[in-house]
Amino acid sequence: MDTTFTSIAIFILAAAVIGSTVTPSRNKPLEQRLARLEAKVDLLLAQAGVEQPQDPRMAQLDELLAEGKQIQAIKVYREITGAGLAEAKEAIDRRMR
């Protein structure tokens, strides 16, 4: 009984590890496609002169940057946009200029 339970637990753990390593590679093309679509929508909105409503928390970013709290600003940016760490850091760096 104990060996059966242990075998099942090891199988489930192995499946979870394999599943977690396979999923990101499958999502990469979808993330790239989504990024291209978002860029196109942004371009269309800009061409039409339509401004997107800005999240009020973006003002909080400017306050944090004015106080020199870049790491906190990156955290807030990630919360607002759902961006990854590298993307958020680049966006904050651009905003600081």
Order of alpha helices (4+ residues) and beta strands (2+ residues): alpha-alpha-alpha-alpha
